C-alpha cells in the first residue's frame, strides 16, 4: 500500500471508530460485551480482515 493510500485508509478507520465505537465504548465496557451491530458496521466499512488478500475477501492491506 503506498503512502497516500495508507493515509486515506487511516483517515477512514479513524472516522469510523469515532462514529461507531467512541460514543458507545463506556456502555459496552460496563456491559462486558460488544454488540453484533458493531461487527456488521465494521464489515460494511471494509474493516474486517483488512490484512487478508483480496482474493480471499480482505482488503489486501499491509500490517501497518
Order of alpha helices (4+ residues) and beta strands (2+ residues): alpha-alpha-alpha
